[in-house]
Amino acid sequence: MRFPQIFLSILFLLVLFAIDHLAQNPNKPSSISTQQAKDILNKADKIYKNQPHEALLLLQQIPVPNKLPEKLRGDFYLIKAKSYQVQNKSQHCITEALKAEEIMTRADDSSGLMSCYILKGNAYYRLLALTASLESYIQGMQLARNLGRKDAITAVTLNLGNIYAQQKDWANAKRYYKDALIQYEAENEPAMISYVLNNLGVVDEMNGQYSSALSQYYKALKIDIRSQDTLAITSDWCNISEVYSKIGKHEEAMEGYHRSLLLAKTIQNNEYIAQILSKKAECLHRMKGSRDSIEVWCLEVIRLFDAKTCDDLLVLRRSHALMAEVAGESSKPHRAIVHFKAWRELDSLIMAKESEQRLLEIQASYNSEHLQRQTDQLAFEKSIMKAQNERLQANNISLIVSILLVILAAVFVYVWKKSHRSTEKN
């Protein structure tokens, strides 16, 4: 073998070693610069609330997020989770929030972790996985307090009240609502003050504290009239009327329903129109009022559903049940049977829907645990792969060094023999 051939062989081996090193190195740079990634993430963070789809498209410009520095990588998954939350894609939101949570836990990023927990709490709440939602909110609340984030504390406090209300834990719901009310009053946010007052009214109403409930509803009404919030005023009058109906003040209830209905028709909110008409018909039935008026109002509710302008099955069920009762009282058995059948069919649909929601909660809780286990497994596999890569690189280096030593020894022997031959000839 001639010396130039040996040199080319060594060069070829070095090139192979360099290619192998690049292929095995997990920390190779991204095809996008850190500054470019920062700019993309900042832009996506600014637009995700109003343009979640565009924000997700922007994030696609970062081809391999795992090559980003850890802080930016956590931000990438967090913004992605926020965008999915705006789109009501709760399961996707949880998946991305868990990825961000893993990174931010490792980086000890308390602010980012707080956002992850609140995002997960919101997503689980939408999926009706209330226990999982509660756990996430409590974790988020602890971090918010440590960071002094009053805005987050207020939002989470209100959400905790909503969860306890869903669970019919009225004592805890009321406690959190009162805390939220104090915070919103300090921040002077009329819309949120009214919202919390209404929630407090619902808690009192559910506990039979009707005087207190009326007081909360009227306070909310005064705020909403000042704010000229027609939708909120509509809801306030409906809530007030419901309490009056329960305590037997039917005239006051009918007056409130009338005001609420006029406002609902003004803003063309068919969901509210159907709800108010059915409640108004029930109240008139308790008053032993005109059966013709009850039938007219109930039929209007049924027509709204037939036109697919509202979809609250409980309201439709209430109207069919009332129509069946009124028809029976009017000695119209055929009409009563029609509405009775519709009422029972709706009962079955509502029960099926409730079962689906319970299954969804179980599935959401399972998915949460599964995703967490998956995240832990991925982290474990990543550490194993890193160790394997390091061992492989060490073996490659050892192999290359051995080959080089052999080649150098061969070169040395070749040169020595050539020199020896030259000496013998001389």
DASULRA-V536569 format. One record per pair of residues at least 24 apart in sequence whose ideal C-beta (glycine too) atoms are under 6 Angstrom apart, sorted by the first residue. I is the first residue (numbers start at 0). J is the second residue. If there is no record, write none. Layout:
i = {I:I}
j = {J:J}
//
This chain:
i = {5:9:16:19:23:23:29:29:30:31:36:36:36:40:43:44:47:47:51:51:51:54:55:69:72:73:73:73:73:77:77:80:84:89:89:89:92:93:93:97:97:101:109:109:112:113:113:113:126:126:127:127:127:128:128:128:129:129:129:131:131:132:133:153:169:169:172:173:189:189:193:193:193:193:204:209:209:212:213:229:229:232:233:233:233:233:237:244:249:249:252:253:269:269:269:270:273:273:273:273:274:276:277:277:277:280:290:290:293:297:297:312:312:312:316}
j = {410:406:399:395:388:392:63:66:62:61:61:67:71:74:78:78:81:82:82:85:86:82:82:106:102:99:102:103:111:111:114:118:118:122:125:126:122:119:122:370:374:374:142:146:142:139:142:143:359:363:356:359:360:360:363:364:162:165:166:364:367:162:162:182:202:206:202:202:222:226:219:222:223:231:242:242:246:242:242:262:266:262:259:262:263:271:275:282:282:286:282:282:303:308:309:309:300:303:309:314:314:300:314:317:318:321:325:329:325:321:322:345:348:349:345}
//
